[in-house]
Every structure is written in C-alpha cells, then in structure tokens.
C-alpha cells in the first residue's frame, strides 16, 4: 500500500510539473501582454487605402522573450509574423530582454533580483541561459535566426544596409516579406565585459539600449536607484557601438545618461519606445530638451501605445505625442515604438496598426508626414546607423 501511495504521489508530482512547464509560460504571458478590449476608433476607407501603401517600421518589441513560435498566429500577446503581415509592417525591431527586477516599477529598482531566471527555467530554455544574461541574448538571437531560416520568403533578417535594400525590393512583390532587426533591452548582457559586444554583433545585434529597469555597469537607468550618467565603461561601449555600426538607443536611460550620450554622439541616436513629458508626464518619457537633443543628432523618437508612454491606450494619445515631436523638432524625427509583448496593456495589436494611421490623419498629418512617421524616418536612421565608421557594411 505504501509503495502504491509513493508511486501515485510521484505520478501526481510529474503530472503537475508537466502541466507547469506546458501551461505556465502561456498563462504568465496572457496576464502580462494584454489588449484592453476598449472601443477602437472608426477607420475610414481613405485611411485603409493609405495604410496599405506605407512602409512601416516598429522600433521595439519583446516577442523573443516568450515561449511561442514567431511564425504561427497566436491567441495571446500582441505580435507574430501573421499579424505583422496583416498590419503591413515592413521592418520589426526585436529586442532581447535578459533581466527584470521583482516589483518592477518606473521609479526605483535595484539590480539584485531577476524575474527572467524563473521564466527561463519554466520555458525549458537551454540550461546555459538560466544563469547567464549574455547567453539569454545569444539564445534570443538563435530563436530569431531559426525563424528566419524556416520562413525564408516571409521573414528577412537585416544585418546591413544591403539587407535593408533587399528587403525593400522584395516588398514590391506580392509576397511582401517582413524584415527583422535584432536589438537589446539594456546591455547588462555584456556581463561587465565590453568585448562581449563583439559576440552580440556577430549574431546580428544592430541596436541596443544601455540600460533597462535598473542601473548597470554602463549607466544609470531612469528607473534605477542612483540614476547616474554613463560610466567609463559605458562611454567605451557607446564609442564601440558607433564604430561597428550598432545604433545607440537611449530608452530607459536616466536623464543624466541621456545627456551624456547626446553630448558624445557622433551618429543619430534613437529613443526606441516611450513617450514625451509634454503629453504624458511619466518619468520614463523625454523632456523637450531631450527631444531637441535627439533631433540634433539626426535621430528619431519611437512613440509607444501603452499607458506608461502616452497616459492612455487610445491611438489618439499616441498620435498626440507624435504631433508634439513634429511640432517641436520636425516630422523627420517621429517614429513608432510599440513595446508590444513587453508586459504592456494596449488597445490594438500589430495587425490593427491602421488605427495609428487613422489617428494621425485625424490630427491633421499630411500623407507625406504619415509616411515619414510610420516608417520612412526609421528606415533612414537605421540605414545610416548600420554602416560601420570608416567603410560600407
């Protein structure tokens, strides 16, 4: 009897463990990447027709973090390849998230805890990713490369300006593939060694933010404890990124970090995802002085669609933030930065991006301005930024 009970208990434990590994990651994502279900704005035939002709670029999503196939239509989250195609997205920047603090908030987070370790274990990622932030980024690169290899005619990875040109040529055909560019949500993945930037570049990383939700060895975060500027290592990494053709992203940087980067930048700087203080006074958003600073480098500001970026989830709120940037520094510095699948709640997913086109039309943007804001500006900055200093990529 006792042996039978032990066997039964063992079977129960294995069953529960199997259910945890099979269902747990999906349950977690459903609770974190949500669509709020509030009414969408009415879309005109004019907006639909214009949207179908746009070359759309989104500067930031965290889809690689989650355990699902990028190539399959999912019933959770905000983005996958079928939805990117439905939304007419030409180029999507996929970010590598390697660490987030427990109790994550916009105000003050330490670097001594990490949510992603448990997620890595629960998702049955390779053991090498359980305790290494660098290996997590390398794993995300592998996931993206595998998707590209499987869907060669539908998904192109962009490593160089030549790849970008190839993508845009291919999109003139009926197939209309989607481009993918690999980035980082904070370079804590360097694990304190700037030489690891070469390893990340070698697997396709072409854009990176220096910080995420906590201060690291490179710089202070807007949401960290010290919120300091660039460290000597951080300055070294910025110089290396610019030399090799990796775009510098100031999203999540502290105000001092932003000021330090803008003061030393030799190439266009990107704020990949967020908002502006003028329309949403949240500490992660850019001040007018910072917007002017990004513009002075020739860079762009990617505006998101979640409450922390625009103080609402309506596409009209995103359009108002984009209008402020246009009016302050010019349309050539406006871009999209959704933060889809980044533990955000939004009104619409990537298949419904015509919502933004309609909202921009309602704000009085001209057709040329909409083309620039929805992707033209980002294509220009990415194309320039991918060229290593001193030679063609």
Buried (B, 14 or more C-beta within 10 A) or exposed (E): EEEEEEEEEEEEEEEEEEEEBEEBBBEBBEEBBBBEEEEBBEBBEEBEEBBEEBBBBBBBBBBBBBBBEBBEEBEBBBBBBBBBBBBBBBBBBBBBBBBBBEEBEBEBBEBEBBBBBEBBEBBEBEEEBBEBBBBBBBBBBBBBBEBBEEBEEBBBBBBBBEBBEBBBEBBEEEEEBBBBBBBBBBBBBBBEEBEBBEBBBEBBBBBBBBBBBBBBBBBBBBBBBEBBBBBEBBBBBBBBBBEBBBBBBBBBBBBBBBBBBBEEBEBBBBBBBBBBBBBBEBEBBBBBEBBBBBBBBBBBBBBBBBBBBBBBBBBBBBBBBBBBBBEBBEBBBBBBBBBBBBBBBBBBBBBBBBBBBBBBBBBEBEEEBBBBBBBBBBBBBBBBBBBBEEEEB
